[in-house]
Amino acid sequence: MTHDRPEDVVDATRRTRLAAERTYLAWWRSALAAFAVSIGVGKVVPELTTGTSVVYEVVGAGYALLGIAFMGYGYRRQHVTERALAAGRFAPFDNRAALAFTLAGVVLGVATLLAILV
């Protein structure tokens, strides 16, 4: 099936832009979730436990930094995607960003595990 009609192309562009908008909002949701975890780990949990709260505060700060990174990268990704769409190109997800977010998640997951076990 070919898309010979101009309205098919316009409709596909609209769908792509709406998908990009949903992806941008997903970056925001991820950031807000990281902020919520940050407050929970860095402020709420230390209030409920005995002993030093420094480990929890450091891990909580790490989640806050991850949330900030999600917001910043989400904005950048939206900008790059919109420019590519305007030029009729595709902007793939950067493998370096994927690796950085994966490593941050692994480090924070291990730090959370250690904070719980110690």
Chimera marker file (.cmm) of the C-alpha trace (Angstrom):
<marker_set name="trace">
<marker id="1" x="0.000" y="0.000" z="0.000" r="1" g="1" b="0" radius="0.5"/>
<marker id="2" x="1.404" y="3.362" z="-0.984" r="1" g="1" b="0" radius="0.5"/>
<marker id="3" x="0.611" y="6.742" z="0.472" r="1" g="1" b="0" radius="0.5"/>
<marker id="4" x="-0.048" y="8.811" z="-2.630" r="1" g="1" b="0" radius="0.5"/>
<marker id="5" x="-2.453" y="11.239" z="-1.062" r="1" g="1" b="0" radius="0.5"/>
<marker id="6" x="-1.035" y="14.338" z="0.699" r="1" g="1" b="0" radius="0.5"/>
<marker id="7" x="-3.467" y="13.896" z="3.597" r="1" g="1" b="0" radius="0.5"/>
<marker id="8" x="-1.919" y="10.471" z="4.325" r="1" g="1" b="0" radius="0.5"/>
<marker id="9" x="1.501" y="12.084" z="4.712" r="1" g="1" b="0" radius="0.5"/>
<marker id="10" x="0.101" y="14.867" z="6.904" r="1" g="1" b="0" radius="0.5"/>
<marker id="11" x="-1.748" y="12.340" z="9.043" r="1" g="1" b="0" radius="0.5"/>
<marker id="12" x="1.415" y="10.244" z="9.485" r="1" g="1" b="0" radius="0.5"/>
<marker id="13" x="3.341" y="13.350" z="10.509" r="1" g="1" b="0" radius="0.5"/>
<marker id="14" x="0.667" y="14.230" z="13.058" r="1" g="1" b="0" radius="0.5"/>
<marker id="15" x="0.757" y="10.734" z="14.526" r="1" g="1" b="0" radius="0.5"/>
<marker id="16" x="4.542" y="10.870" z="14.709" r="1" g="1" b="0" radius="0.5"/>
<marker id="17" x="4.484" y="14.246" z="16.438" r="1" g="1" b="0" radius="0.5"/>
<marker id="18" x="1.858" y="13.045" z="18.911" r="1" g="1" b="0" radius="0.5"/>
<marker id="19" x="3.980" y="9.960" z="19.624" r="1" g="1" b="0" radius="0.5"/>
<marker id="20" x="6.983" y="12.222" z="20.223" r="1" g="1" b="0" radius="0.5"/>
<marker id="21" x="4.878" y="14.294" z="22.604" r="1" g="1" b="0" radius="0.5"/>
<marker id="22" x="3.854" y="11.164" z="24.528" r="1" g="1" b="0" radius="0.5"/>
<marker id="23" x="7.511" y="10.163" z="24.734" r="1" g="1" b="0" radius="0.5"/>
<marker id="24" x="8.422" y="13.589" z="26.099" r="1" g="1" b="0" radius="0.5"/>
<marker id="25" x="5.721" y="13.230" z="28.758" r="1" g="1" b="0" radius="0.5"/>
<marker id="26" x="7.105" y="9.771" z="29.591" r="1" g="1" b="0" radius="0.5"/>
<marker id="27" x="10.478" y="11.404" z="30.327" r="1" g="1" b="0" radius="0.5"/>
<marker id="28" x="8.615" y="13.745" z="32.695" r="1" g="1" b="0" radius="0.5"/>
<marker id="29" x="6.837" y="10.830" z="34.390" r="1" g="1" b="0" radius="0.5"/>
<marker id="30" x="10.146" y="9.059" z="34.855" r="1" g="1" b="0" radius="0.5"/>
<marker id="31" x="11.660" y="12.229" z="36.327" r="1" g="1" b="0" radius="0.5"/>
<marker id="32" x="8.752" y="12.701" z="38.730" r="1" g="1" b="0" radius="0.5"/>
<marker id="33" x="9.012" y="9.061" z="39.810" r="1" g="1" b="0" radius="0.5"/>
<marker id="34" x="12.742" y="9.514" z="40.456" r="1" g="1" b="0" radius="0.5"/>
<marker id="35" x="11.981" y="12.639" z="42.525" r="1" g="1" b="0" radius="0.5"/>
<marker id="36" x="9.398" y="10.715" z="44.564" r="1" g="1" b="0" radius="0.5"/>
<marker id="37" x="11.896" y="7.922" z="45.213" r="1" g="1" b="0" radius="0.5"/>
<marker id="38" x="14.464" y="10.557" z="46.121" r="1" g="1" b="0" radius="0.5"/>
<marker id="39" x="12.211" y="11.998" z="48.812" r="1" g="1" b="0" radius="0.5"/>
<marker id="40" x="11.289" y="8.537" z="50.062" r="1" g="1" b="0" radius="0.5"/>
<marker id="41" x="14.849" y="7.247" z="50.286" r="1" g="1" b="0" radius="0.5"/>
<marker id="42" x="16.532" y="10.485" z="51.308" r="1" g="1" b="0" radius="0.5"/>
<marker id="43" x="14.003" y="11.901" z="53.792" r="1" g="1" b="0" radius="0.5"/>
<marker id="44" x="11.219" y="9.491" z="54.750" r="1" g="1" b="0" radius="0.5"/>
<marker id="45" x="13.228" y="6.296" z="55.297" r="1" g="1" b="0" radius="0.5"/>
<marker id="46" x="15.850" y="7.971" z="57.549" r="1" g="1" b="0" radius="0.5"/>
<marker id="47" x="13.007" y="9.239" z="59.768" r="1" g="1" b="0" radius="0.5"/>
<marker id="48" x="11.777" y="5.667" z="60.192" r="1" g="1" b="0" radius="0.5"/>
<marker id="49" x="15.131" y="4.046" z="60.921" r="1" g="1" b="0" radius="0.5"/>
<marker id="50" x="17.783" y="4.281" z="63.567" r="1" g="1" b="0" radius="0.5"/>
<marker id="51" x="21.442" y="4.937" z="62.947" r="1" g="1" b="0" radius="0.5"/>
<marker id="52" x="23.094" y="7.085" z="60.364" r="1" g="1" b="0" radius="0.5"/>
<marker id="53" x="20.997" y="8.574" z="57.606" r="1" g="1" b="0" radius="0.5"/>
<marker id="54" x="23.938" y="9.660" z="55.425" r="1" g="1" b="0" radius="0.5"/>
<marker id="55" x="23.758" y="6.598" z="53.167" r="1" g="1" b="0" radius="0.5"/>
<marker id="56" x="20.031" y="7.135" z="52.547" r="1" g="1" b="0" radius="0.5"/>
<marker id="57" x="20.556" y="10.833" z="51.896" r="1" g="1" b="0" radius="0.5"/>
<marker id="58" x="23.307" y="10.135" z="49.350" r="1" g="1" b="0" radius="0.5"/>
<marker id="59" x="21.176" y="7.525" z="47.565" r="1" g="1" b="0" radius="0.5"/>
<marker id="60" x="18.210" y="9.910" z="47.657" r="1" g="1" b="0" radius="0.5"/>
<marker id="61" x="20.335" y="12.658" z="46.140" r="1" g="1" b="0" radius="0.5"/>
<marker id="62" x="21.363" y="10.212" z="43.411" r="1" g="1" b="0" radius="0.5"/>
<marker id="63" x="17.721" y="9.613" z="42.511" r="1" g="1" b="0" radius="0.5"/>
<marker id="64" x="17.116" y="13.372" z="42.441" r="1" g="1" b="0" radius="0.5"/>
<marker id="65" x="20.050" y="13.778" z="40.050" r="1" g="1" b="0" radius="0.5"/>
<marker id="66" x="18.611" y="11.011" z="37.890" r="1" g="1" b="0" radius="0.5"/>
<marker id="67" x="15.279" y="12.869" z="37.804" r="1" g="1" b="0" radius="0.5"/>
<marker id="68" x="17.042" y="16.054" z="36.749" r="1" g="1" b="0" radius="0.5"/>
<marker id="69" x="18.876" y="14.123" z="34.018" r="1" g="1" b="0" radius="0.5"/>
<marker id="70" x="15.570" y="12.637" z="32.792" r="1" g="1" b="0" radius="0.5"/>
<marker id="71" x="14.023" y="16.100" z="32.542" r="1" g="1" b="0" radius="0.5"/>
<marker id="72" x="17.010" y="17.604" z="30.772" r="1" g="1" b="0" radius="0.5"/>
<marker id="73" x="17.492" y="14.744" z="28.358" r="1" g="1" b="0" radius="0.5"/>
<marker id="74" x="13.747" y="14.528" z="27.677" r="1" g="1" b="0" radius="0.5"/>
<marker id="75" x="13.749" y="18.167" z="26.626" r="1" g="1" b="0" radius="0.5"/>
<marker id="76" x="16.817" y="17.684" z="24.444" r="1" g="1" b="0" radius="0.5"/>
<marker id="77" x="15.362" y="14.540" z="22.885" r="1" g="1" b="0" radius="0.5"/>
<marker id="78" x="12.098" y="16.370" z="22.109" r="1" g="1" b="0" radius="0.5"/>
<marker id="79" x="14.040" y="19.180" z="20.443" r="1" g="1" b="0" radius="0.5"/>
<marker id="80" x="16.192" y="16.822" z="18.351" r="1" g="1" b="0" radius="0.5"/>
<marker id="81" x="13.164" y="14.753" z="17.330" r="1" g="1" b="0" radius="0.5"/>
<marker id="82" x="11.182" y="17.824" z="16.285" r="1" g="1" b="0" radius="0.5"/>
<marker id="83" x="14.072" y="19.133" z="14.178" r="1" g="1" b="0" radius="0.5"/>
<marker id="84" x="14.443" y="15.741" z="12.495" r="1" g="1" b="0" radius="0.5"/>
<marker id="85" x="10.707" y="15.583" z="11.766" r="1" g="1" b="0" radius="0.5"/>
<marker id="86" x="10.759" y="19.058" z="10.261" r="1" g="1" b="0" radius="0.5"/>
<marker id="87" x="13.583" y="17.960" z="7.962" r="1" g="1" b="0" radius="0.5"/>
<marker id="88" x="11.905" y="14.668" z="7.073" r="1" g="1" b="0" radius="0.5"/>
<marker id="89" x="14.504" y="12.606" z="8.922" r="1" g="1" b="0" radius="0.5"/>
<marker id="90" x="14.546" y="10.188" z="11.844" r="1" g="1" b="0" radius="0.5"/>
<marker id="91" x="16.451" y="10.809" z="15.078" r="1" g="1" b="0" radius="0.5"/>
<marker id="92" x="17.328" y="7.503" z="16.761" r="1" g="1" b="0" radius="0.5"/>
<marker id="93" x="17.740" y="7.237" z="20.523" r="1" g="1" b="0" radius="0.5"/>
<marker id="94" x="21.374" y="7.894" z="21.420" r="1" g="1" b="0" radius="0.5"/>
<marker id="95" x="23.132" y="4.704" z="22.561" r="1" g="1" b="0" radius="0.5"/>
<marker id="96" x="25.362" y="6.750" z="24.875" r="1" g="1" b="0" radius="0.5"/>
<marker id="97" x="22.313" y="8.141" z="26.655" r="1" g="1" b="0" radius="0.5"/>
<marker id="98" x="20.819" y="4.656" z="26.925" r="1" g="1" b="0" radius="0.5"/>
<marker id="99" x="24.066" y="3.380" z="28.426" r="1" g="1" b="0" radius="0.5"/>
<marker id="100" x="24.340" y="6.326" z="30.830" r="1" g="1" b="0" radius="0.5"/>
<marker id="101" x="20.762" y="5.888" z="32.086" r="1" g="1" b="0" radius="0.5"/>
<marker id="102" x="21.263" y="2.122" z="32.385" r="1" g="1" b="0" radius="0.5"/>
<marker id="103" x="24.466" y="2.563" z="34.383" r="1" g="1" b="0" radius="0.5"/>
<marker id="104" x="22.832" y="5.179" z="36.612" r="1" g="1" b="0" radius="0.5"/>
<marker id="105" x="19.925" y="2.815" z="37.257" r="1" g="1" b="0" radius="0.5"/>
<marker id="106" x="22.249" y="-0.083" z="38.069" r="1" g="1" b="0" radius="0.5"/>
<marker id="107" x="24.395" y="2.050" z="40.400" r="1" g="1" b="0" radius="0.5"/>
<marker id="108" x="21.339" y="3.447" z="42.185" r="1" g="1" b="0" radius="0.5"/>
<marker id="109" x="19.765" y="-0.001" z="42.408" r="1" g="1" b="0" radius="0.5"/>
<marker id="110" x="22.919" y="-1.466" z="43.968" r="1" g="1" b="0" radius="0.5"/>
<marker id="111" x="23.241" y="1.552" z="46.298" r="1" g="1" b="0" radius="0.5"/>
<marker id="112" x="19.612" y="1.112" z="47.378" r="1" g="1" b="0" radius="0.5"/>
<marker id="113" x="20.189" y="-2.586" z="47.997" r="1" g="1" b="0" radius="0.5"/>
<marker id="114" x="23.298" y="-1.847" z="50.060" r="1" g="1" b="0" radius="0.5"/>
<marker id="115" x="21.480" y="0.864" z="52.042" r="1" g="1" b="0" radius="0.5"/>
<marker id="116" x="18.750" y="-1.636" z="52.892" r="1" g="1" b="0" radius="0.5"/>
<marker id="117" x="21.158" y="-4.412" z="53.850" r="1" g="1" b="0" radius="0.5"/>
<marker id="118" x="23.581" y="-2.307" z="55.907" r="1" g="1" b="0" radius="0.5"/>
<link id1="1" id2="2" r="1" g="1" b="0" radius="0.2"/>
<link id1="2" id2="3" r="1" g="1" b="0" radius="0.2"/>
<link id1="3" id2="4" r="1" g="1" b="0" radius="0.2"/>
<link id1="4" id2="5" r="1" g="1" b="0" radius="0.2"/>
<link id1="5" id2="6" r="1" g="1" b="0" radius="0.2"/>
<link id1="6" id2="7" r="1" g="1" b="0" radius="0.2"/>
<link id1="7" id2="8" r="1" g="1" b="0" radius="0.2"/>
<link id1="8" id2="9" r="1" g="1" b="0" radius="0.2"/>
<link id1="9" id2="10" r="1" g="1" b="0" radius="0.2"/>
<link id1="10" id2="11" r="1" g="1" b="0" radius="0.2"/>
<link id1="11" id2="12" r="1" g="1" b="0" radius="0.2"/>
<link id1="12" id2="13" r="1" g="1" b="0" radius="0.2"/>
<link id1="13" id2="14" r="1" g="1" b="0" radius="0.2"/>
<link id1="14" id2="15" r="1" g="1" b="0" radius="0.2"/>
<link id1="15" id2="16" r="1" g="1" b="0" radius="0.2"/>
<link id1="16" id2="17" r="1" g="1" b="0" radius="0.2"/>
<link id1="17" id2="18" r="1" g="1" b="0" radius="0.2"/>
<link id1="18" id2="19" r="1" g="1" b="0" radius="0.2"/>
<link id1="19" id2="20" r="1" g="1" b="0" radius="0.2"/>
<link id1="20" id2="21" r="1" g="1" b="0" radius="0.2"/>
<link id1="21" id2="22" r="1" g="1" b="0" radius="0.2"/>
<link id1="22" id2="23" r="1" g="1" b="0" radius="0.2"/>
<link id1="23" id2="24" r="1" g="1" b="0" radius="0.2"/>
<link id1="24" id2="25" r="1" g="1" b="0" radius="0.2"/>
<link id1="25" id2="26" r="1" g="1" b="0" radius="0.2"/>
<link id1="26" id2="27" r="1" g="1" b="0" radius="0.2"/>
<link id1="27" id2="28" r="1" g="1" b="0" radius="0.2"/>
<link id1="28" id2="29" r="1" g="1" b="0" radius="0.2"/>
<link id1="29" id2="30" r="1" g="1" b="0" radius="0.2"/>
<link id1="30" id2="31" r="1" g="1" b="0" radius="0.2"/>
<link id1="31" id2="32" r="1" g="1" b="0" radius="0.2"/>
<link id1="32" id2="33" r="1" g="1" b="0" radius="0.2"/>
<link id1="33" id2="34" r="1" g="1" b="0" radius="0.2"/>
<link id1="34" id2="35" r="1" g="1" b="0" radius="0.2"/>
<link id1="35" id2="36" r="1" g="1" b="0" radius="0.2"/>
<link id1="36" id2="37" r="1" g="1" b="0" radius="0.2"/>
<link id1="37" id2="38" r="1" g="1" b="0" radius="0.2"/>
<link id1="38" id2="39" r="1" g="1" b="0" radius="0.2"/>
<link id1="39" id2="40" r="1" g="1" b="0" radius="0.2"/>
<link id1="40" id2="41" r="1" g="1" b="0" radius="0.2"/>
<link id1="41" id2="42" r="1" g="1" b="0" radius="0.2"/>
<link id1="42" id2="43" r="1" g="1" b="0" radius="0.2"/>
<link id1="43" id2="44" r="1" g="1" b="0" radius="0.2"/>
<link id1="44" id2="45" r="1" g="1" b="0" radius="0.2"/>
<link id1="45" id2="46" r="1" g="1" b="0" radius="0.2"/>
<link id1="46" id2="47" r="1" g="1" b="0" radius="0.2"/>
<link id1="47" id2="48" r="1" g="1" b="0" radius="0.2"/>
<link id1="48" id2="49" r="1" g="1" b="0" radius="0.2"/>
<link id1="49" id2="50" r="1" g="1" b="0" radius="0.2"/>
<link id1="50" id2="51" r="1" g="1" b="0" radius="0.2"/>
<link id1="51" id2="52" r="1" g="1" b="0" radius="0.2"/>
<link id1="52" id2="53" r="1" g="1" b="0" radius="0.2"/>
<link id1="53" id2="54" r="1" g="1" b="0" radius="0.2"/>
<link id1="54" id2="55" r="1" g="1" b="0" radius="0.2"/>
<link id1="55" id2="56" r="1" g="1" b="0" radius="0.2"/>
<link id1="56" id2="57" r="1" g="1" b="0" radius="0.2"/>
<link id1="57" id2="58" r="1" g="1" b="0" radius="0.2"/>
<link id1="58" id2="59" r="1" g="1" b="0" radius="0.2"/>
<link id1="59" id2="60" r="1" g="1" b="0" radius="0.2"/>
<link id1="60" id2="61" r="1" g="1" b="0" radius="0.2"/>
<link id1="61" id2="62" r="1" g="1" b="0" radius="0.2"/>
<link id1="62" id2="63" r="1" g="1" b="0" radius="0.2"/>
<link id1="63" id2="64" r="1" g="1" b="0" radius="0.2"/>
<link id1="64" id2="65" r="1" g="1" b="0" radius="0.2"/>
<link id1="65" id2="66" r="1" g="1" b="0" radius="0.2"/>
<link id1="66" id2="67" r="1" g="1" b="0" radius="0.2"/>
<link id1="67" id2="68" r="1" g="1" b="0" radius="0.2"/>
<link id1="68" id2="69" r="1" g="1" b="0" radius="0.2"/>
<link id1="69" id2="70" r="1" g="1" b="0" radius="0.2"/>
<link id1="70" id2="71" r="1" g="1" b="0" radius="0.2"/>
<link id1="71" id2="72" r="1" g="1" b="0" radius="0.2"/>
<link id1="72" id2="73" r="1" g="1" b="0" radius="0.2"/>
<link id1="73" id2="74" r="1" g="1" b="0" radius="0.2"/>
<link id1="74" id2="75" r="1" g="1" b="0" radius="0.2"/>
<link id1="75" id2="76" r="1" g="1" b="0" radius="0.2"/>
<link id1="76" id2="77" r="1" g="1" b="0" radius="0.2"/>
<link id1="77" id2="78" r="1" g="1" b="0" radius="0.2"/>
<link id1="78" id2="79" r="1" g="1" b="0" radius="0.2"/>
<link id1="79" id2="80" r="1" g="1" b="0" radius="0.2"/>
<link id1="80" id2="81" r="1" g="1" b="0" radius="0.2"/>
<link id1="81" id2="82" r="1" g="1" b="0" radius="0.2"/>
<link id1="82" id2="83" r="1" g="1" b="0" radius="0.2"/>
<link id1="83" id2="84" r="1" g="1" b="0" radius="0.2"/>
<link id1="84" id2="85" r="1" g="1" b="0" radius="0.2"/>
<link id1="85" id2="86" r="1" g="1" b="0" radius="0.2"/>
<link id1="86" id2="87" r="1" g="1" b="0" radius="0.2"/>
<link id1="87" id2="88" r="1" g="1" b="0" radius="0.2"/>
<link id1="88" id2="89" r="1" g="1" b="0" radius="0.2"/>
<link id1="89" id2="90" r="1" g="1" b="0" radius="0.2"/>
<link id1="90" id2="91" r="1" g="1" b="0" radius="0.2"/>
<link id1="91" id2="92" r="1" g="1" b="0" radius="0.2"/>
<link id1="92" id2="93" r="1" g="1" b="0" radius="0.2"/>
<link id1="93" id2="94" r="1" g="1" b="0" radius="0.2"/>
<link id1="94" id2="95" r="1" g="1" b="0" radius="0.2"/>
<link id1="95" id2="96" r="1" g="1" b="0" radius="0.2"/>
<link id1="96" id2="97" r="1" g="1" b="0" radius="0.2"/>
<link id1="97" id2="98" r="1" g="1" b="0" radius="0.2"/>
<link id1="98" id2="99" r="1" g="1" b="0" radius="0.2"/>
<link id1="99" id2="100" r="1" g="1" b="0" radius="0.2"/>
<link id1="100" id2="101" r="1" g="1" b="0" radius="0.2"/>
<link id1="101" id2="102" r="1" g="1" b="0" radius="0.2"/>
<link id1="102" id2="103" r="1" g="1" b="0" radius="0.2"/>
<link id1="103" id2="104" r="1" g="1" b="0" radius="0.2"/>
<link id1="104" id2="105" r="1" g="1" b="0" radius="0.2"/>
<link id1="105" id2="106" r="1" g="1" b="0" radius="0.2"/>
<link id1="106" id2="107" r="1" g="1" b="0" radius="0.2"/>
<link id1="107" id2="108" r="1" g="1" b="0" radius="0.2"/>
<link id1="108" id2="109" r="1" g="1" b="0" radius="0.2"/>
<link id1="109" id2="110" r="1" g="1" b="0" radius="0.2"/>
<link id1="110" id2="111" r="1" g="1" b="0" radius="0.2"/>
<link id1="111" id2="112" r="1" g="1" b="0" radius="0.2"/>
<link id1="112" id2="113" r="1" g="1" b="0" radius="0.2"/>
<link id1="113" id2="114" r="1" g="1" b="0" radius="0.2"/>
<link id1="114" id2="115" r="1" g="1" b="0" radius="0.2"/>
<link id1="115" id2="116" r="1" g="1" b="0" radius="0.2"/>
<link id1="116" id2="117" r="1" g="1" b="0" radius="0.2"/>
<link id1="117" id2="118" r="1" g="1" b="0" radius="0.2"/>
</marker_set>
